[in-house]
Amino acid sequence: MLDLEDVSVVRDGTTILSGVHWKVDGDQRWVVLGPNGAGKTTLLQIAAAMSHPSGGAVQVLDGRLGEVDLFELRPRVGFASSAMARRFPANETVLNVVLTAAYSVTGRWNETYEEIDERRAQRVLAEWKLDHLADRLFGSLSDGEQKRVQIARSVMTDPELLLLDEPAASLDLGAREELLTLLGGYASAPEAPAIVMVTHHVEEIPKGFTHALLLGRGGVVAQGPLGEVLTAQNLETTFGLPISLTETDGRFTARAA
Ligand SMILES: Nc1ncnc2c1ncn2[C@@H]1O[C@H](COP(=O)(O)OP(=O)(O)OP(=O)(O)O)[C@@H](O)[C@H]1O
């Protein structure tokens, strides 16, 4: 689904990523963890074919960046981030925010939608427990509801690869747990796409996630199966302080040791 070979990103003379080798297979659900400024969003934007690397090679699905038609590739990759959510018109209905993903636009204009699109949007809203909010204006929703709408929109086109940038950031405990339960259920389904989720917190790793990439300020610290990579030692190297890590029933908690 994703293959990065020796990828580097330099912006305005600053090296943000260098020497990144990373492969994501179709049956894997990855979490990308790291401190502020480590380059997580930059990495996700490359995976979403929204940005090009300065060096190395990137394959997204079956296309190599630089050669592939991005307009054909992008609808096959679901992407949700708060930066993208800021582009949704506040006075657009929740149904339309989700529905407009079918045309990769953020607000309804003159496009005509097929009945099948409308039915799919209604189904996705129900799956993400948003059906009762379909006619509400996006700008009137709580943060937790808006986050769920972003994810519902990102899965509307049935993507082969789903990329989520900090989906649980700024949520209260109840809203976070509700979102993680939904995400965990979605990720555990056999028909789920490959998923990459960026977060700062091990507490936000939903059940059903299989792999982790730890990104520190100096580059990739560790990557691989969650059980091997998510260790106190690796988190210490990633975040730069001694960490105590516990796992209970497939969920993680970390604090300074
Ligand atoms: N155009 C640019 N010129 C210089 N530096 C940049 C540019 N764009 C991003 N950066 C820097 O690259 C680094 C990585 O940014 P990025 O947003 O990818 O990090 P992040 O890990 O997602 O951070 P956060 O967790 O705070 O969201 C940051 O230090 C940022 O300031």
The ligand as a Gaussian input file, in Angstrom:
#p B3LYP/6-31G(d) Opt

LIG

0 1
 N        8.333000      25.086000       4.999000
 C        9.024000      24.760000       6.095000
 N       10.231000      25.325000       6.330000
 C       10.947000      25.006000       7.418000
 N       10.540000      24.119000       8.347000
 C        9.356000      23.537000       8.167000
 C        8.540000      23.802000       7.038000
 N        7.414000      23.063000       7.152000
 C        7.538000      22.350000       8.298000
 N        8.698000      22.651000       8.917000
 C        9.201000      22.100000      10.196000
 O        9.297000      20.702000      10.059000
 C        9.137000      20.098000      11.333000
 C        8.176000      18.932000      11.200000
 O        6.858000      19.423000      11.011000
 P        5.616000      18.436000      11.096000
 O        4.375000      19.278000      11.103000
 O        5.727000      17.401000      10.052000
 O        5.859000      17.775000      12.522000
 P        4.894000      16.938000      13.447000
 O        5.680000      15.791000      13.964000
 O        3.631000      16.622000      12.736000
 O        4.615000      17.980000      14.601000
 P        3.339000      18.171000      15.577000
 O        3.316000      16.938000      16.427000
 O        3.686000      19.392000      16.373000
 O        2.126000      18.338000      14.734000
 C        8.678000      21.204000      12.275000
 O        9.775000      21.590000      13.070000
 C        8.253000      22.318000      11.362000
 O        8.462000      23.593000      11.944000

